[in-house]
């Protein structure tokens, strides 16, 4: 195991660094000499942290956990730049926050402090992390993300010290600091399941949010706003709730992600897939397009057929069985995509009478008139 970790660290794999840090605190089962394992692992982490040749210059200046020598923050500036595709109201709120930062001088001249902190709320996959990176990119600021794996420590008081060290760094460095899974740090102080240290962490956050400087931006994100301490939530200058993407937004996400691979699809098929994927997040749709393009390349099949088959497969994974997912896709493609039964049959490799049967099946399932399947 040590050799595998050494290989991963030599390749500067952040996932391996995080795994090694967790093993340092809680060694995996089956290790005979735990102390020797920890000593060897600690030496590897310290050596990896000191390798400046393969690490970015800025990473060397980031604050680190004393125990593991891992940076408490990750520089996400090199992550692929992706413009979030959000519901119109959500997008306008994000753009308004960006405009306020750009016009901070006007606000300050009028005696008004610009927004410094932003809380993003929404279910997993709606684009909170992408939105934070987008804001940093638009404001041309370094993008830093708090690394919870490195931050959390089993030693009493160490987690709070790590948090304060990371926040102090971000306060004195013009940047956008992103705190993902914010509810893990800012839970209700009345939660009896948490130890006293986590309640002290909330007090640290309250103080930092109150005095956060206008030169830097702090963005936090949570999937569970109900878990946040009410006092923490009130400290944010702006709150944006990112909703599940509407049909038109789902179409735009599919089209934009395909465009990244220099590919397009018939608008009717894109609309059919968007309608069939009600309740899907942007992350779900990105996965769908990625799988479709991969199938097209590896199996040398037309992209439209690949998209149809992947959509059906993922619909099945969402709770529909294979027959139901095929029926749902056929019904939507015929009714909303403007596609003929023969076109749909060609996409999924069945005859057009089979498509008609599947459409009727779906209409019956949904409590409608089976009609003739047209």
C-alpha positions as CSV (number, residue, x, y, z in Angstrom):
1,X,0.0,0.0,0.0
2,X,2.8,2.4,0.8
3,X,4.4,1.8,-2.6
4,X,1.0,2.6,-4.3
5,X,0.7,5.8,-2.3
6,X,4.3,6.8,-3.1
7,X,3.6,6.3,-6.9
8,X,0.4,8.4,-6.6
9,X,2.2,11.2,-4.7
10,X,5.0,11.2,-7.3
11,X,2.4,11.9,-9.9
12,X,1.0,14.8,-7.8
13,X,-2.4,13.2,-7.6
14,X,-4.5,15.3,-5.2
15,X,-6.9,12.4,-4.6
16,X,-4.0,10.3,-3.4
17,X,-2.8,13.1,-1.1
18,X,-6.3,13.3,0.5
19,X,-6.5,9.5,0.9
20,X,-3.0,9.4,2.5
21,X,-4.0,12.1,4.9
22,X,-7.1,10.2,6.0
23,X,-5.0,7.0,6.4
24,X,-2.5,9.0,8.5
25,X,-5.3,9.9,11.0
26,X,-7.1,6.5,10.8
27,X,-5.0,3.7,9.3
28,X,-6.9,1.1,7.3
29,X,-7.7,-2.3,8.9
30,X,-5.2,-5.0,8.4
31,X,-2.1,-2.9,9.1
32,X,0.1,-4.9,11.6
33,X,2.5,-2.1,12.7
34,X,0.3,1.0,12.8
35,X,3.1,3.3,14.1
36,X,5.5,2.2,11.4
37,X,2.8,2.7,8.8
38,X,2.1,6.2,10.1
39,X,5.8,7.1,10.2
40,X,6.4,6.0,6.6
41,X,3.2,7.7,5.4
42,X,4.1,10.9,7.1
43,X,7.6,11.0,5.5
44,X,6.0,10.5,2.1
45,X,3.6,13.4,2.6
46,X,6.3,15.7,3.9
47,X,8.5,14.8,0.9
48,X,5.6,15.3,-1.5
49,X,4.8,18.7,0.0
50,X,8.5,19.7,-0.5
51,X,8.7,18.8,-4.1
52,X,8.6,22.2,-5.8
53,X,9.5,20.9,-9.3
54,X,6.1,19.3,-10.0
55,X,4.0,21.6,-7.7
56,X,2.8,25.0,-8.7
57,X,4.7,27.8,-7.2
58,X,1.6,29.2,-5.5
59,X,0.9,25.9,-3.7
60,X,4.0,26.2,-1.7
61,X,2.7,29.4,0.0
62,X,-0.7,27.9,1.0
63,X,-1.1,27.2,4.7
64,X,-0.8,23.5,5.6
65,X,-1.9,21.1,8.3
66,X,0.9,20.6,10.8
67,X,0.1,16.9,11.2
68,X,0.0,15.9,7.5
69,X,1.8,18.8,5.8
70,X,-1.1,18.9,3.3
71,X,-2.3,22.3,2.0
72,X,-5.5,23.3,3.7
73,X,-6.7,24.9,0.4
74,X,-6.6,23.7,-3.2
75,X,-5.9,26.1,-6.0
76,X,-8.7,25.4,-8.5
77,X,-7.6,28.1,-11.1
78,X,-6.4,25.4,-13.5
79,X,-9.8,23.5,-13.5
80,X,-11.5,23.7,-16.9
81,X,-13.4,26.9,-17.3
82,X,-17.1,26.1,-17.6
83,X,-19.8,28.7,-17.8
84,X,-22.7,27.6,-15.6
85,X,-26.1,27.1,-17.4
86,X,-28.6,28.1,-14.8
87,X,-32.3,29.0,-14.6
88,X,-32.8,32.6,-15.7
89,X,-33.6,34.0,-12.3
90,X,-30.6,32.2,-10.7
91,X,-28.3,33.4,-13.4
92,X,-29.4,37.0,-13.0
93,X,-28.7,36.9,-9.3
94,X,-25.2,35.5,-9.9
95,X,-24.5,38.1,-12.5
96,X,-25.8,40.8,-10.2
97,X,-23.3,39.7,-7.6
98,X,-20.5,39.9,-10.2
99,X,-21.6,43.4,-11.3
100,X,-21.6,44.5,-7.7
101,X,-17.9,43.5,-7.3
102,X,-17.0,45.3,-10.5
103,X,-18.8,48.4,-9.3
104,X,-17.4,48.2,-5.8
105,X,-15.8,51.6,-6.2
106,X,-19.1,53.3,-6.9
107,X,-20.7,51.7,-3.9
108,X,-17.8,52.6,-1.6
109,X,-17.9,56.2,-2.8
110,X,-21.5,56.3,-1.8
111,X,-20.7,54.9,1.6
112,X,-22.1,51.5,0.8
113,X,-20.1,48.3,1.5
114,X,-20.2,45.9,-1.5
115,X,-21.2,42.3,-0.9
116,X,-18.2,40.3,0.3
117,X,-19.8,36.9,1.1
118,X,-22.2,34.7,-0.9
119,X,-24.0,31.5,0.1
120,X,-25.1,29.1,-2.6
121,X,-27.9,26.7,-1.7
122,X,-29.1,23.8,-3.9
123,X,-29.1,20.1,-4.3
124,X,-26.0,18.2,-5.5
125,X,-25.2,18.7,-9.2
126,X,-27.0,22.0,-9.8
127,X,-23.7,23.9,-10.4
128,X,-22.6,25.4,-7.1
129,X,-18.9,24.6,-7.5
130,X,-18.9,25.7,-11.2
131,X,-20.6,28.9,-10.3
132,X,-18.0,29.7,-7.7
133,X,-15.2,29.1,-10.2
134,X,-17.1,31.2,-12.8
135,X,-17.3,34.1,-10.4
136,X,-13.6,34.0,-9.7
137,X,-12.8,33.8,-13.4
138,X,-15.1,36.7,-14.3
139,X,-13.5,38.8,-11.5
140,X,-10.0,37.6,-12.5
141,X,-9.2,36.5,-9.0
142,X,-7.4,33.4,-7.9
143,X,-9.8,30.6,-7.0
144,X,-9.1,28.7,-3.8
145,X,-11.1,25.8,-2.3
146,X,-11.0,24.7,1.3
147,X,-9.9,21.1,1.5
148,X,-12.1,19.5,4.2
149,X,-10.1,16.3,4.1
150,X,-6.9,18.2,5.2
151,X,-8.8,20.6,7.4
152,X,-10.4,18.0,9.7
153,X,-8.2,16.6,12.4
154,X,-8.6,14.0,15.1
155,X,-6.5,16.1,17.5
156,X,-8.5,18.3,19.9
157,X,-8.4,22.0,18.7
158,X,-6.5,21.2,15.5
159,X,-9.5,21.6,13.2
160,X,-10.3,25.0,14.6
161,X,-6.7,26.1,14.2
162,X,-6.6,24.9,10.6
163,X,-9.8,26.7,9.8
164,X,-8.5,30.0,11.3
165,X,-5.2,29.6,9.5
166,X,-6.9,29.0,6.1
167,X,-9.3,31.9,6.6
168,X,-6.5,34.3,7.7
169,X,-4.6,33.4,4.5
170,X,-7.7,34.1,2.3
171,X,-8.4,37.4,4.2
172,X,-5.0,38.7,3.4
173,X,-4.8,37.5,-0.2
174,X,-7.1,38.9,-2.9
175,X,-8.9,35.8,-4.0
176,X,-12.2,33.9,-4.1
177,X,-12.3,31.3,-1.3
178,X,-14.9,28.5,-1.8
179,X,-16.2,26.5,1.2
180,X,-18.0,23.5,-0.2
181,X,-20.2,21.3,2.1
182,X,-20.5,24.3,4.4
183,X,-23.0,22.5,6.6
184,X,-20.2,20.3,7.8
185,X,-18.5,23.3,9.4
186,X,-21.5,25.5,10.3
187,X,-24.0,23.2,11.9
188,X,-26.6,24.3,14.5
189,X,-24.8,24.9,17.8
190,X,-27.8,23.1,19.4
191,X,-26.8,19.8,17.7
192,X,-26.0,17.6,20.6
193,X,-24.3,15.0,18.4
194,X,-21.4,17.3,17.8
195,X,-18.4,17.8,20.1
196,X,-17.6,21.2,21.6
197,X,-14.8,21.9,19.0
198,X,-17.3,22.0,16.2
199,X,-19.4,24.5,18.1
200,X,-16.3,26.6,18.5
201,X,-15.7,26.4,14.8
202,X,-19.2,28.1,14.3
203,X,-18.1,30.9,16.5
204,X,-14.9,31.3,14.4
205,X,-17.0,31.5,11.2
206,X,-19.4,34.0,12.7
207,X,-16.5,36.3,13.6
208,X,-14.8,35.9,10.2
209,X,-18.0,36.5,8.2
210,X,-18.6,39.7,10.2
211,X,-15.1,41.1,9.4
212,X,-14.4,39.7,6.0
213,X,-12.6,42.3,3.9
214,X,-14.0,43.7,0.7
215,X,-10.8,42.8,-1.2
216,X,-11.6,39.1,-1.2
217,X,-14.7,37.1,-1.8
218,X,-15.9,34.2,0.4
219,X,-18.4,31.8,-1.3
220,X,-19.9,28.9,0.7
221,X,-22.2,26.2,-0.7
222,X,-24.5,23.7,1.0
223,X,-27.0,21.0,0.0
224,X,-28.6,21.1,3.4
225,X,-29.5,24.7,4.5
226,X,-31.7,23.3,7.3
227,X,-28.5,22.1,9.0
228,X,-26.9,25.6,9.1
229,X,-26.7,27.6,12.3
230,X,-29.2,30.4,11.8
231,X,-26.7,33.0,13.0
232,X,-24.2,31.9,10.3
233,X,-26.7,32.1,7.5
234,X,-27.7,35.7,8.5
235,X,-24.1,36.8,8.2
236,X,-23.9,36.3,4.4
237,X,-24.3,39.5,2.3
238,X,-26.0,37.5,-0.5
239,X,-27.8,34.2,-0.8
240,X,-28.6,32.5,-4.1
241,X,-30.8,29.4,-4.2
242,X,-29.9,27.4,-7.3
243,X,-33.0,25.4,-8.5
244,X,-33.3,22.3,-10.6
245,X,-32.9,23.2,-14.3
246,X,-36.1,23.8,-16.3
247,X,-36.7,22.1,-19.7
248,X,-35.1,25.0,-21.6
249,X,-32.1,25.1,-19.4
250,X,-31.7,21.3,-19.7
251,X,-31.7,21.7,-23.5
252,X,-29.1,24.5,-23.2
253,X,-26.9,22.3,-20.9
254,X,-27.0,19.4,-23.3
255,X,-26.2,21.6,-26.3
256,X,-23.4,23.5,-24.6
257,X,-21.7,20.3,-23.3
258,X,-21.9,18.7,-26.8
259,X,-20.4,21.9,-28.3
260,X,-17.4,21.5,-26.0
261,X,-16.7,18.3,-28.0
262,X,-17.5,20.1,-31.3
263,X,-20.7,18.1,-31.7
264,X,-24.4,19.0,-32.3
265,X,-27.6,17.1,-32.3
266,X,-31.0,17.6,-34.0
267,X,-33.0,20.1,-32.0
268,X,-36.0,17.8,-31.8
269,X,-33.9,15.0,-30.2
270,X,-32.3,17.4,-27.7
271,X,-35.7,18.7,-26.7
272,X,-37.0,15.1,-26.4
273,X,-34.1,14.2,-24.1
274,X,-34.6,17.4,-22.1
275,X,-38.3,16.6,-21.5
276,X,-37.6,13.0,-20.6
277,X,-35.0,14.0,-18.0
278,X,-37.3,15.9,-15.7
279,X,-35.7,16.1,-12.3
280,X,-32.2,15.7,-13.6
281,X,-29.4,18.1,-12.5
282,X,-26.9,19.7,-14.7
283,X,-24.3,17.2,-13.5
284,X,-26.6,14.4,-14.6
285,X,-27.0,15.9,-18.0
286,X,-23.2,16.4,-18.3
287,X,-22.7,12.8,-17.6
288,X,-25.3,11.8,-20.2
289,X,-23.6,13.8,-22.9
290,X,-20.1,12.5,-21.9
291,X,-21.4,8.9,-22.1
292,X,-23.0,9.5,-25.4
293,X,-19.9,11.0,-27.0
294,X,-17.8,8.2,-25.6
295,X,-20.2,5.6,-27.1
296,X,-20.0,7.4,-30.4
297,X,-16.2,7.3,-30.5
298,X,-15.6,3.8,-29.1
299,X,-18.4,2.0,-30.8
300,X,-18.5,4.0,-34.0
301,X,-22.2,4.6,-33.8
302,X,-24.1,7.8,-34.8
303,X,-24.2,10.4,-32.0
304,X,-28.1,10.5,-32.1
305,X,-28.3,6.8,-31.5
306,X,-25.7,6.9,-28.8
307,X,-27.6,9.7,-27.0
308,X,-30.9,7.8,-27.2
309,X,-29.4,4.6,-25.8
310,X,-27.5,6.4,-23.0
311,X,-30.7,8.4,-22.1
312,X,-32.7,5.2,-21.9
313,X,-30.0,3.5,-19.7
314,X,-29.8,6.5,-17.3
315,X,-33.6,6.7,-17.1
316,X,-33.5,3.1,-16.0
317,X,-31.0,4.0,-13.2
318,X,-33.4,6.7,-12.0
319,X,-36.0,4.3,-11.0
320,X,-37.6,3.1,-14.3
321,X,-37.0,-0.4,-15.5
322,X,-35.7,-0.9,-19.0
323,X,-39.1,-1.3,-20.6
324,X,-40.5,1.8,-18.8
325,X,-37.5,3.9,-19.7
326,X,-37.7,2.9,-23.4
327,X,-41.4,3.7,-23.3
328,X,-40.8,7.1,-21.7
329,X,-38.2,8.0,-24.2
330,X,-40.3,6.9,-27.1
331,X,-43.4,8.8,-25.9
332,X,-41.4,12.0,-25.3
333,X,-39.5,11.7,-28.6
334,X,-42.8,11.3,-30.6
335,X,-44.9,13.8,-28.7
336,X,-42.4,16.5,-27.9
337,X,-39.5,15.9,-30.2
338,X,-41.5,15.8,-33.4
339,X,-39.9,12.6,-34.4
340,X,-41.7,9.8,-36.3
341,X,-42.0,6.3,-34.9
342,X,-39.7,5.1,-37.7
343,X,-37.0,7.7,-36.6
344,X,-37.3,6.7,-33.0
345,X,-37.2,3.0,-33.9
346,X,-34.0,3.6,-35.9
347,X,-32.4,5.3,-32.9
348,X,-33.1,2.5,-30.4
349,X,-32.9,-0.4,-32.9
350,X,-36.6,-1.6,-32.9
351,X,-39.4,-1.6,-35.4
352,X,-41.9,1.3,-35.6
353,X,-44.7,-1.0,-34.5
354,X,-42.7,-1.7,-31.4
355,X,-42.3,2.1,-30.9
356,X,-46.1,2.5,-31.1
357,X,-46.6,-0.2,-28.5
358,X,-44.1,1.4,-26.2
359,X,-45.8,4.8,-26.6
360,X,-49.1,3.2,-25.8
361,X,-47.6,1.5,-22.8
362,X,-46.3,4.8,-21.4
363,X,-49.6,6.6,-21.9
364,X,-51.4,3.9,-20.1
365,X,-48.9,3.9,-17.3
366,X,-49.3,7.7,-16.9
367,X,-53.1,7.3,-16.8
368,X,-53.8,8.7,-20.2
369,X,-55.6,7.6,-23.3
370,X,-53.5,5.0,-25.2
371,X,-54.7,6.3,-28.5
372,X,-52.9,5.0,-31.5
373,X,-49.4,5.9,-30.4
374,X,-49.1,8.8,-32.9
